[in-house]
Amino acid sequence: MESVKSRKTGGFAQGIYQQSSRQLEELDTVRELADGRVFAYAQAGASDLAVGKLTQGPAPSANANDETLAASVSLGATEISVTFGGAVTAEFYKDGWLWINDDTGEGYAYRVKGHPAGTAAVIVSLKDPIRCAATTGASTVSAVQNRQKAVIVAPTTLTGIPIGVPVIPVTAGNFFWNQVKGPCPVLTQGTIVIGNVVGPSASAAGAVAALATTDIIGPVGDVMAVNATTEYSLVNLAIPGY
């Protein structure tokens, strides 16, 4: 039977204001508090994270973009053999997504359970069974990491999607709860207006700024209370996808 994760409502092993060197929840588990704030379980990347600074998820890897299906895969299978565009480390895409992007089976996405290190004919285990058979020599596949894995402070030029705001300082590599909805102090850059939407700043890493009509990246929340530039204004977060 297909295993689909439901929204967890209790029994959490890690507090909102705690970080852990061990993974205690499934990545991207969603946690909603009685006060309306919503958090997603995340792992910091190679650098420490600061409280109140917007973060982004991992950048897609060129090693997993339109890659070769090393062997045909049948309906109901839970493993798929992929030849990546370069070497991948073990479990790099664990808890992430793999999808058929071209030809037979295209348009279907699957959650990744795990995989070994390698390049050619890497066996990727899936959490979901194959719903449409795919053919070697024709079908191609792509993969991305979990959106809450290897989280970094959002750079001025984004390489991944905006993914939340830490409410505590987080040590590199540690697991934490990333706030994705509700009132949250966030680093402010430039002039913002109460009630207006804000998005990632193009001039200050980790900050939010007023959106211009020419901005391609959309809003991450709306302003509840204004503080001066380089200070922390209260933003009603609404990270897309949560």
N, C-alpha and C positions, 0 to 999 in steps of 0.2 A: 504494500500500500504506500502511496506517496506520502512523505512526511512534510507537512507544511507548518512552519513555526507560527504560533499565534502570539498576539500581543500579551506580554507577561504582565500580571497584575500584582504579584506578591512573591515572597520567598527569595528576595534578592540577597546575594552573598557579599555584596560590597556597597558601602554607604555612598551617598551622593558626594560627600566632601572627603572621600578617601581615594587614594591611588594604590595600585598593587603591582608588584613585580610579576605576579602570577595571574593568568587569565581566569577569572571567576564567573564570567557570563559569556554567552555567545556574542561575538561581535555584532553590533548594530541592533542588539536587543533594545527595545523601546520601553522607557519607564516614565510614567506620568504621575506627578504628585498631586495631592489634593488642592494645592494652590494654583493649579493649571499649568505649571511649568512641565516641559517634556524634555527628556534626556535620551541619548543613544550611547550605548556602551562602545568605547573606542580604545585604540592603542596609539600612543604617541610614536612619532617617527624617530629619526636619529638625533633630534635636537629637543631640548627642554621646551615646554609650552608655558606661556604666561597666562595668569588669570585675566579674563576680560578681553582677550584678543581673538579675533575671528580666525578660524582654522580652515584649511582645505584638505580634501581627501587626496589619495595617491594619484599621481599622473599615470595615464595609461602607458604601458610598455610597448615599444616598437617590436619587441620579441613575440608579441601575441596579437598581431593585427593582420587578419587575412592569411592565416597559416594553413599548412597542409594537413589534411586528415590522413594519418598514416595507415589506417585500415578502415574498411567499411564498418559501420555500426548498425546494429539491428534494433528494431522496435523493442522497448522494454529493457535494453542493456543499461547497466549502471557504471560502465567504464567506457572511455573513449581514448584512442591512441592519437597523439598529436605530435607533429614535428614542428617545433617552435623555430622562430627566426634567429634565435640565439640561446645560449645556455640560461636555464632557469634554476633557481635554488629550490630545495625541497620545501613544499607547502607554501610557496610564494603566493599562489592563487587560492589557498584554502579559505573557505567561507566567502569567496568571491563569485564571479559569474563567468560562465562560458556559453557562447552561443554560435550557432551556425549562421555565418553571415552571407554565404553565397551557395547557390545551386541546391541540390536535394537536401531537404531538411531545414532550409534557410528560414530565419525568423523565429526559431525556437531557442529559448534560453534555459540554462540549467545551472543550479547552484553547485559549487565545487566542494567536495568533501575533503580532498587531499591529493597529493601527487609526490613522487620522488623528484630528485634533481635530475637534470639531463637536458638534452636538446632534441635528438631524434627519437621518434616513437615513444614518447613519454606517456605512460598510462595515467590518465586523470580519472579519479573516482568521483562519481557524481552523487549528490544527495537525492536527485530526482531521476527517475527512469527516462530513457530516450522516448520521446513522444512521436518522432518521425524519423525513420531510417535515413542515414546519410551515407554517401558513397565516396570511397577513396578515389583520388584522381580528378574529382569534380568538386565535391563540397569543400569549403574552406571554413575555418573556425577562428574566433577571436576570444580573448579572455581579459578580464580586469580583476584587480584585487577588490576585497570588500571596501566599501566607501568609507568605513570608519577605521581602516587599517593604515598605519604609517602616516598618521595625521601630522601636519606641520602648520606653523603660523602662515596665514594666507599671504603670499608675496604680492608685490604691487602689480605684477603680471601673472595672473593665475595660470597654473598648469593642471589644476584639477578643480573639482566643484567645491563651493563653500559648504562647510559641513558641520559648523557649530562653534560654540564658545565655551572654553573651560571655565569652571567657577572656582578652581583651585590651581596653583602652580603644579605642573606635571613634569616629572623627570623623564628624560628620553627613554623610550621603550616600555614605559609603564602603561597600565590599563586604567581608565578613568571614565567618568560620565560626562559626555559632551552635551551642553545644553543646546537644544534645537528649536524650542518654542517657549514663549512666555517672557516676562520682564527680566532683563539682564543688563547690567552695566557693560558697555562695550566702548573700547577706545574710539574716539571721535577725531576726524580730520576735516578741517574747514568748517564752513557754516552749514548747520542743519536747522530744520524748522519742525516744531512740534506737529505731529500728525502726518508728516511727510514720510515717504519710504526712503530707506538708505540701502546702499550696496557696498561691496568691497571697494576700499580706497585704492586709487591708482598711484598714490604718492606716499603712503605710509603703510608699511606691512602690518597686518593684523587689525587695521582700523576700518571703520565704516565711514562713508561720506554720502552727501546728497547725490542722487542719481540725475544725470543729465539726459536729455532726450536722445542723445547719440550713443549712450551706453548700451553695450551688447549684453553684459552680465546683468541679470535682473536683481530685484530687491531681496534682502535677507531679513527684513523686518521694518517696522515703522516706529517713529520717534515718540516716546512717552514724556520725556523730560530732557531739556537741553542743557548741556554744560559746554564750556569753552573748547575750542580746538586743542588737541593733545590731551584733553581730559576724558573722563568716562561718562557718557550720557546713557540714560536709561532707554533701552530699545525693547520693544515687544517683538522678540525674535519669531521669525516664521521661515525657517530654513526649508527650501523647496524639497519635497519628497517625504516630509514628515507631517 
